[in-house]
Each structure stands twice: as structure tokens, then as C-alpha cells.
Amino acid sequence: MSTSTSDTMGGAERAQRLQADGALILITLFWGITFVVVKSALGYGDPFSFLTLRFCVGALVLSALAGRQVLLPRNLRHGGLLALFLFGGFALQTLGLKDTTPSRAAFITGMSVVFVPLMTMLLFKRVPKPTSLLGVVLAAVGLYFLTRPEAGAEGQGFARGDLLSLGGAVSYACHITLTERYAPKEGVTGLVAVQLWGVALLSALCLPFVERRVEWTPSFVGAVLVCGVVASAVAISVQTWGQARTTAVRAAVIYSMEPVFASVYSVALGYEVLGPREWTGGSLILLGVLVSDVGAAAWGWWRARAGAA
């Protein structure tokens, strides 16, 4: 293969990865914004009723679009496995919030960005690029500054809620890592629909064991529809499409921007004010994304040139 042909293929692959990273940044932005929507909705309904309704709505929309793809054995097998980890992340994070502070839960859950490289090495036997690992470190430090996990934790130690939140972070990391492995290049709706049905079913199975409460206010119904259609059906489909074209580690670094977007949106609505520490944390996370994204492209270009030489 000639050098020019190799450069053309490498350039096309890098362009495709940048497009995927851009799509993942867009859905992370939306997830960050809907964090405030979900928090408001939980004032009118319990978490598992909300999850059941939200994912049922998303599953119905995608099933209508996917048709028979939902019943393909591959989608049922892979989607069912991914649904277990997606539900595990949501459920453990929600339960953990009962016995720990929101800041500690946010930090521990965000540490999935650290677990993804470990999962990648364990499951795929693949060591991430140095620039990606540097991006992970920067994002982790940024999360610490942004979420202030030590706030309100004096004398608390490692509580039961922290352990549950840690389990949620591991579950999210497994979902991100396995999505890279199972995401198809085309026809993602069937796979995602199975995931959404799986999360809805598992959430519904939890309802007999929790205190149920639903107030059918316009705010609650609107949150169910928006989160079901856009934040679940559309966003997870885009996530699956994007992760078929980029690495799980780079995706995890991008997802670490969710609390940044949530904080900025919360500030814009006047719910909170960020200090120098929070702005420093957000800046470190953004720097981590840039290092992971742009640095990985530079690293690939340098290795291609070195190989050609």
C-alpha cells in the first residue's frame, strides 16, 4: 500500500472519529441539561416509577422505528447484556444517594472515567493511548474539584451509599466498554430498543420493593416524554453510533463533561453559583477532553509518519 493511500485511509478514519466525538459531546451536553429536568421530576415521582415510564416511552419509539430488528438474536443477546449494566448504573446511583451526599455520589459515579481504561485492558487486552490516559487523569482531577466530594463528609468515612455509588460507576464503565465492542456500524435502533426495554422491565420489577409515588403534573409528564424520547431513545442511539467509531476510553472522557454542562445550565437558571474551585475543575475536564481527542489524533499521525519512515 502506498504512503498516499495509507494517509488517505488514516485521514478518513480520523475524520470519522472526530465526527463521532462531536456527536458524543452533543449528547453529553443534553444529558447535562436534562439533569436539572430529572431532578425536578423526582419531586413528583419516585425514581423507579420515573425510570420505568421514561424507558418504556423510549423503547416504544425505537421499536416502532426498528421493526423486526428488535427481535434479531444478536440484538436480543447483546442488548440484554448491555441493559443489565445500564440499569445497574442507574439503580445503584439512585440507591446510593440515600446514604451519601450528592457531591460524593457525583464524584464517585464520575470515576467511571477511570474504570473504563481498566475494563478495556481487562476485556480487550488493549492498552489505551498515552494521550487518552492523560485525558483520563485530567478529567478525574477536574471531577474532584468540580463536585467537592469531601463536602459534608466530616467523620463519615466510606459510607454504604459510597459503596453503592462505586458499584454504579463500575456498572456504567462496563456499559461504556461493552458498547464499543457490540455497537454496529449501521442499524443501531434495534440494539438500543432492546436495552431500553430491558431497563424498563428491570425498573418495573423493583416497584413492589420501593415506596411508589407519582403525581401526574405537566412537569412530570413532560420530563418523562423528553427524557424518554430525546435523552434515552435518541441520545443512547447516538451514543451507540458514536462508540462504533471511537474508543471507549475517549468516550468516557467526553462523558465526564456531563457535570460541567449540568453546572453551567444550573448557573444559567440561577440555581447555584460556581466559585474558583468549580471553574478550575470544569476547565481541567475540558482540557482532558482536548488532550484525549486532539492528542490522540496527533499521536496517530506521528505513529503513521514514523511507520512510513
C-alpha positions as CSV (number, residue, x, y, z in Angstrom):
1,M,0.0,0.0,0.0
2,S,1.4,3.4,-1.0
3,T,2.0,6.1,1.6
4,S,-0.6,8.4,-0.1
5,T,-3.2,5.7,0.1
6,S,-2.4,5.0,3.7
7,D,-2.5,8.7,4.6
8,T,-5.9,8.9,2.8
9,M,-7.3,6.0,4.8
10,G,-5.8,7.3,8.0
11,G,-7.3,10.7,7.4
12,A,-10.7,9.3,6.7
13,E,-10.6,7.2,9.9
14,R,-9.5,10.3,11.9
15,A,-12.3,12.4,10.4
16,Q,-14.9,9.7,11.3
17,R,-13.6,9.6,14.9
18,L,-13.8,13.3,15.2
19,Q,-17.4,13.2,13.9
20,A,-18.2,10.5,16.5
21,D,-16.5,12.5,19.3
22,G,-18.5,15.6,18.3
23,A,-21.8,13.6,18.4
24,L,-20.9,12.3,21.9
25,I,-20.1,15.8,23.1
26,L,-23.5,16.9,21.8
27,I,-25.4,14.2,23.7
28,T,-23.3,14.8,26.8
29,L,-24.4,18.4,26.7
30,F,-28.0,17.3,26.5
31,W,-27.6,14.8,29.4
32,G,-26.1,17.6,31.5
33,I,-29.1,19.9,30.8
34,T,-31.6,17.2,31.5
35,F,-30.0,16.5,34.9
36,V,-32.0,19.5,36.1
37,V,-35.1,18.3,34.4
38,V,-34.8,14.9,36.1
39,K,-34.1,16.4,39.5
40,S,-37.3,18.4,39.2
41,A,-39.3,15.4,38.0
42,L,-38.3,13.4,41.0
43,G,-40.1,15.9,43.2
44,Y,-43.3,14.4,41.7
45,G,-42.5,10.7,41.5
46,D,-40.2,8.0,42.9
47,P,-37.1,7.1,40.9
48,F,-38.1,3.7,39.8
49,S,-41.6,4.7,38.6
50,F,-39.9,7.5,36.6
51,L,-37.3,5.1,35.2
52,T,-40.0,2.6,34.2
53,L,-42.1,5.3,32.4
54,R,-39.1,7.0,30.8
55,F,-37.6,3.9,29.3
56,C,-40.9,2.5,28.2
57,V,-41.5,5.7,26.2
58,G,-38.1,5.5,24.6
59,A,-38.4,1.7,23.9
60,L,-41.8,2.2,22.2
61,V,-40.4,5.0,20.0
62,L,-37.4,2.9,18.9
63,S,-39.3,-0.3,18.5
64,A,-41.6,1.5,16.0
65,L,-38.6,2.6,14.1
66,A,-36.6,-0.6,14.3
67,G,-39.3,-3.1,13.5
68,R,-38.1,-6.6,13.2
69,Q,-34.5,-5.6,14.1
70,V,-35.6,-5.7,17.8
71,L,-36.1,-9.5,17.5
72,L,-32.8,-10.3,15.9
73,P,-30.9,-12.9,18.1
74,R,-27.8,-10.7,18.1
75,N,-29.6,-7.6,19.3
76,L,-31.5,-9.6,21.9
77,R,-28.3,-11.1,23.2
78,H,-26.1,-8.0,23.2
79,G,-28.9,-5.6,24.1
80,G,-29.9,-7.7,27.1
81,L,-26.4,-7.8,28.4
82,L,-25.9,-4.0,27.9
83,A,-29.3,-3.4,29.6
84,L,-28.1,-5.1,32.8
85,F,-25.2,-2.8,33.1
86,L,-27.2,0.3,32.1
87,F,-29.8,-0.5,34.7
88,G,-27.2,-1.3,37.3
89,G,-25.7,2.1,36.9
90,F,-29.0,3.9,37.2
91,A,-30.2,1.8,40.1
92,L,-27.1,1.8,42.2
93,Q,-26.5,5.5,41.7
94,T,-30.1,6.2,42.8
95,L,-29.9,3.9,45.9
96,G,-26.5,5.3,46.8
97,L,-27.9,8.8,47.0
98,K,-29.9,7.8,50.1
99,D,-26.8,7.2,52.2
100,T,-24.3,9.7,51.0
101,T,-24.0,13.3,49.9
102,P,-24.9,14.3,46.3
103,S,-21.4,15.7,45.8
104,R,-19.7,12.4,46.9
105,A,-22.1,10.4,44.7
106,A,-21.5,12.6,41.7
107,F,-17.7,12.3,42.1
108,I,-17.7,8.5,42.6
109,T,-20.1,7.9,39.7
110,G,-18.0,10.2,37.5
111,M,-15.0,8.0,38.3
112,S,-16.2,5.6,35.7
113,V,-13.9,7.6,33.5
114,V,-11.0,5.8,35.4
115,F,-12.6,2.4,35.3
116,V,-13.1,2.3,31.5
117,P,-9.4,2.1,30.7
118,L,-9.1,-0.7,33.3
119,M,-12.0,-2.5,31.7
120,T,-10.5,-2.0,28.2
121,M,-7.2,-3.6,29.3
122,L,-9.0,-6.4,31.1
123,L,-11.6,-7.3,28.5
124,F,-9.9,-6.3,25.2
125,K,-6.2,-6.8,26.2
126,R,-5.6,-3.3,24.8
127,V,-3.6,-0.6,26.4
128,P,-5.1,2.9,25.7
129,K,-3.0,5.6,24.0
130,P,-0.9,7.7,26.4
131,T,-2.8,10.9,25.4
132,S,-6.1,9.1,26.3
133,L,-4.7,8.1,29.7
134,L,-3.5,11.7,30.3
135,G,-7.0,12.9,29.4
136,V,-8.5,10.4,32.0
137,V,-6.2,11.7,34.7
138,L,-7.1,15.4,34.0
139,A,-10.8,14.6,33.9
140,A,-10.6,12.7,37.2
141,V,-8.8,15.6,38.9
142,G,-11.3,18.0,37.4
143,L,-14.2,15.9,38.7
144,Y,-12.7,16.1,42.2
145,F,-12.5,19.9,42.1
146,L,-15.9,20.4,40.5
147,T,-18.0,18.0,42.7
148,R,-16.2,18.7,46.0
149,P,-16.8,15.1,47.3
150,E,-15.3,15.9,50.7
151,A,-18.0,18.5,51.4
152,G,-20.3,17.4,54.2
153,A,-18.3,14.2,54.7
154,E,-16.5,15.0,58.0
155,G,-16.3,11.9,60.1
156,Q,-18.4,10.0,57.6
157,G,-15.7,7.7,56.2
158,F,-16.6,5.4,53.3
159,A,-20.4,5.0,53.8
160,R,-22.8,2.4,52.4
161,G,-24.0,5.0,49.9
162,D,-20.5,5.5,48.6
163,L,-20.1,1.7,48.1
164,L,-23.4,1.6,46.1
165,S,-22.3,4.7,44.0
166,L,-19.0,2.9,43.3
167,G,-20.9,-0.1,42.1
168,G,-22.9,2.2,39.8
169,A,-19.6,3.7,38.4
170,V,-18.3,0.2,37.6
171,S,-21.6,-0.7,36.0
172,Y,-21.6,2.4,33.8
173,A,-17.9,1.7,32.9
174,C,-18.9,-1.9,31.8
175,H,-21.7,-0.4,29.7
176,I,-19.4,2.1,28.0
177,T,-16.7,-0.5,27.4
178,L,-19.0,-3.2,26.0
179,T,-20.9,-0.7,23.9
180,E,-17.7,-0.2,21.9
181,R,-17.5,-4.0,21.4
182,Y,-21.1,-4.6,20.4
183,A,-22.1,-1.3,18.7
184,P,-22.8,-2.0,15.0
185,K,-21.7,0.4,12.3
186,E,-25.3,0.5,10.9
187,G,-28.8,-0.2,12.3
188,V,-28.3,0.7,15.9
189,T,-32.0,1.2,16.7
190,G,-32.8,-2.5,17.3
191,L,-29.9,-2.9,19.7
192,V,-30.8,0.2,21.7
193,A,-34.5,-0.6,21.7
194,V,-33.7,-4.0,23.4
195,Q,-31.6,-2.1,26.0
196,L,-34.4,0.3,26.8
197,W,-37.0,-2.5,27.2
198,G,-34.5,-4.2,29.5
199,V,-34.0,-1.2,31.7
200,A,-37.8,-0.5,31.8
201,L,-38.5,-4.1,32.8
202,L,-35.9,-4.2,35.5
203,S,-37.1,-0.9,36.9
204,A,-40.7,-2.2,36.9
205,L,-39.6,-5.3,38.8
206,C,-38.2,-3.1,41.6
207,L,-41.5,-1.2,42.1
208,P,-43.0,-3.7,44.6
209,F,-40.0,-3.2,46.9
210,V,-39.9,0.6,47.0
211,E,-42.3,3.3,48.1
212,R,-44.2,4.3,44.9
213,R,-45.4,7.9,44.3
214,V,-46.5,9.6,41.1
215,E,-48.2,12.9,40.7
216,W,-49.3,13.4,37.1
217,T,-48.3,17.0,36.8
218,P,-47.5,18.6,33.5
219,S,-43.9,18.9,34.7
220,F,-43.6,15.2,35.5
221,V,-45.3,14.1,32.2
222,G,-43.1,16.5,30.2
223,A,-40.0,15.1,31.9
224,V,-41.0,11.6,31.1
225,L,-41.6,12.4,27.4
226,V,-38.4,14.5,27.0
227,C,-36.2,12.1,28.8
228,G,-37.8,9.0,27.2
229,V,-37.7,10.2,23.6
230,V,-34.6,12.5,23.5
231,A,-32.4,11.6,26.4
232,S,-33.0,7.9,26.1
233,A,-34.1,6.9,22.6
234,V,-32.2,9.5,20.6
235,A,-29.2,10.0,22.9
236,I,-28.4,6.4,23.5
237,S,-28.8,5.6,19.8
238,V,-26.3,8.4,19.1
239,Q,-24.0,7.1,21.8
240,T,-24.1,3.6,20.2
241,W,-23.5,5.0,16.8
242,G,-20.6,7.2,18.1
243,Q,-18.9,4.4,20.1
244,A,-18.8,2.2,17.0
245,R,-16.4,4.8,15.6
246,T,-14.3,5.8,18.5
247,T,-12.7,4.2,21.6
248,A,-14.5,3.6,24.9
249,V,-11.7,5.5,26.7
250,R,-12.2,8.6,24.6
251,A,-16.0,8.3,25.0
252,A,-15.6,8.0,28.8
253,V,-13.5,11.2,29.0
254,I,-16.2,13.0,26.9
255,Y,-19.0,11.7,29.2
256,S,-17.1,13.2,32.2
257,M,-18.2,16.6,30.9
258,E,-21.8,15.9,31.9
259,P,-21.5,17.6,35.4
260,V,-19.8,20.5,33.7
261,F,-22.7,21.1,31.4
262,A,-25.2,20.4,34.3
263,S,-23.4,23.0,36.4
264,V,-23.3,25.7,33.7
265,Y,-27.0,25.1,33.0
266,S,-27.9,25.3,36.7
267,V,-25.9,28.6,37.0
268,A,-27.7,30.0,33.9
269,L,-31.1,29.2,35.6
270,G,-29.9,30.9,38.9
271,Y,-30.0,27.6,40.9
272,E,-26.3,27.9,42.1
273,V,-23.2,30.0,41.9
274,L,-19.8,28.4,41.0
275,G,-16.6,29.5,42.7
276,P,-13.0,29.4,41.5
277,R,-12.6,25.8,42.6
278,E,-15.6,24.7,40.5
279,W,-14.4,26.6,37.4
280,T,-10.9,25.1,37.8
281,G,-12.5,21.6,37.9
282,G,-14.6,22.3,34.8
283,S,-11.5,23.6,33.0
284,L,-9.5,20.5,33.8
285,I,-12.2,18.3,32.5
286,L,-12.4,20.3,29.2
287,L,-8.6,20.1,29.0
288,G,-8.8,16.3,29.5
289,V,-11.2,16.1,26.6
290,L,-9.0,18.2,24.4
291,V,-5.9,16.2,25.3
292,S,-7.7,12.9,24.7
293,D,-9.3,14.0,21.4
294,V,-6.7,16.2,19.7
295,G,-3.8,14.5,21.3
296,A,-5.0,11.1,20.1
297,A,-5.2,12.4,16.5
298,A,-1.7,13.8,16.8
299,W,-0.4,10.6,18.3
300,G,-1.9,8.6,15.4
301,W,-0.4,11.0,12.8
302,W,3.0,10.7,14.4
303,R,2.9,6.9,14.5
304,A,1.8,6.8,10.9
305,R,4.7,9.1,9.8
306,A,7.1,7.1,11.9
307,G,5.9,3.8,10.3
308,A,6.2,5.3,6.8
309,A,9.7,6.4,7.5
